Amino acid sequence: MQVEVDLQPELGLSVTEAARRAQIVSVTIAAIAELGYRKTTFARIKERAGLSSTRIIGYHFGTKAGLLQAVVTTILGIKEKFLEERAAGTRDRGEMLRAHIETEVAFLRDCPECVRVLREVAANADDPDGWAVAGPMLKDLQTGQVERLLRQGQRERAFGEFAPDVLARTITHAIDGAADAFAADPSLDLDAYASELVTTFRRATA
């Protein structure tokens, strides 16, 4: 599957420049998903994108860090849209938590390339040539978003008493566990898996 990448006219680019950037980002996502972070070089991206030179990548993104920033923000944009389409209009905190868990697990099935790329980038956050803020940012997005939801739910008395930071990490680890299980067994029923997680954490937050 090739990830669809939107053009970015807000950057003041021409249509041709935006299309080239989108192509490079899409090819990079596919390359990291297939080859892994370390083996995805400018040279391999050039070959896969049919570019005449790696300088074209540098022209559009400057450095590896610049390219990775575009890759990560593109995937996070896809993920945010994925969540919005499935949780639009939800204001009840319990339903928001349910939607978050179900959407995160569904994303594993529907956008596997994106999931692999985010995990690869996070696992290689120590790369001196990479995007330095990627690791901390992805960690905060994974756990911080859930923790803020849990704290707000407690303030509104939608949830019971528990340590929001601990439970947020537990929920994040559970979703990571779903990713590992699905990678090991692609026939895994992720809808049933998500349902079990929702039931478990409904009880934990009651």
N, C-alpha and C positions, 0 to 999 in steps of 0.2 A: 504494500500500500504506500502511495506517495502522499505525504501530507500537503493539503492545500494551504498555500501561504498567500495572504492578502497583500495587495500592493499598498504602498504607504505614501500617498500623495501629500500627506501633511508634512513630510520632510522636505518639501520643495523640489522633489525630483521630477525629472521628465518621465513620461510613461515608459520609455525604453529603459531608463535607469532603474525605475521601480521594479519593472519586470525582471531585470537582470538580478537585482538584489533578492527578489522573491525566489528566483530559480536557484541561486546559490544557497540560500537558507534551506530550501526544500531538499536539495541534494545533500547538504551537510547533515540534516536530520536523518535522512535515509542511510547515509554512510556511517554515522555514529551508531545508529540502531543495529546495523548489520556487522560492522567491523569492530566496534568498540571505540572508546575515546582515544586511546593512545595510537591506534592505527589510522585514525582519520587525519590525514595531513592535507596541506594545501595542494600538494601534487595529486593526491587521490581525488580530491574534490574537483580539481581542474579536469582530470580525465573523465569523471562521471558527468560533469556538467558540459563537457565538450568545449571548454574554454581554450583559447590559444596560449594563455600564459597565466601563471599564478598571480601575476601583477594585477590582473583584473579583480581578484579577490581583495588584494590589498587596497586597490583604488576605492572599492565600495565600503570596506570595513576597517581598513587600516591595519589591524593586527589580529592575531588569533583571538585575543580577548574581545575585540570588537565584534568579531563574527559570532563568538559564543554568546555574547550579550544579546545579539539579534536572534539567535537560535532559541535561547531560554525565554526571552520575552515573547517571542512568537508562540511557543508552546503554551506558556502560561495564559496568553490571550485565547488560544483555542480551548484550553481547559476552563477558563472563566466563562466563555460563551456556552460550553457544554453544561456547566452548572446552572447558568441562568435559564437555559431552555428547559431544565428539569425541575427547577425550584422557584420559578417566577411567581411572585405574589405571596410566597410563604412568609409569614411573620411569626407564627408560633414557634418558640424556641425548640420544643421537642421535635416538631416537624422539620425545622431547619437542620437539626442534628441528623435526623433520619435521611433527609435529602442529601446531606453532605456525605454520609457514609455510603449510601446507595450510588451516588454519582461518582465518588472516588473509585468504587469497585467496578462500576460500569465502564469507567474510563480505561481501566486495565484491559477490558475486552475490546472496546471500540477504537481505542487509539494506542495500541501496543507500542508502536514506534516512539510516540511521544513519551510514554512511561519509561521505556528503556533509555532514552536520551537523557531525561532528567536524572535518572539513577546513575548513569555513567558520569554526568557532569558533577553531581554531588560527590560521587566516590573518588573523583580526581580533582577535588577542590584545591589540593596542594600543588597543582601544576603551576610553576612560576610564570608560564606564558599564558595561562588561562585567565578567565574573568574572576578576579579575586573575591568579589562579593557574592558569587553564585552560591557557594556552599552555605554561608550564613543566611542568605536570603531564602533559599529553598527550605532550609531547616525551619525558619520562622514561619514561612507559608504553610508548611506541613503541620506544625504543632501550634504556632501562635494563633492562627485563625480559629482552630478548634477551642483553644483555651479562652479566647475572647468571647466566643459563643457561649461557652459553659459559664463563664463569669457573669455575662449579661443575663443568662437564664436564671442564675441564682439570685441576682439582684431583683429580678422580676418574679421570683418565687415560683418559677416554672420547674426548677430543679431542686433537689434536696441538698443536704450537706455532704460535701466531699472536697478533696483537694483538686481544684481545677487543673493545675499544672501537671499533677500526676496522671489524672484521667485523660488529659489531652495527649500526653505522650503514649499512654496505653492504647488509645484509639488509633493514633498514628502508627504504632507498631503493629496493631491488628490489621490495618489496611496494607502495610508493607508485607505482612504475613500472607495476605491474600494474593499479593503480587508474586511472592515466591512460590506459593502453591500453584498458581495459574501457569507460571513459567515451567514448573515441573510437570504439570498435567494440563495441557490446553483443552482437554475435554471437561474440565472442572465446571460445575454449574455455579457460575458466579452470582446469579440471582439468588439462589438458595444460600450461598455463602454470605451475601450481603444481608439477607433476611435474618440469619443467625446473629450476625454482628449487631444489627439494629435491635433485636430482642435483648441481647446481652447488655447493650449500653443504655437501653431504656430502663432496665432494672437498676443499673449502676447509678443512673442520674435521678431516679424516682425520689 
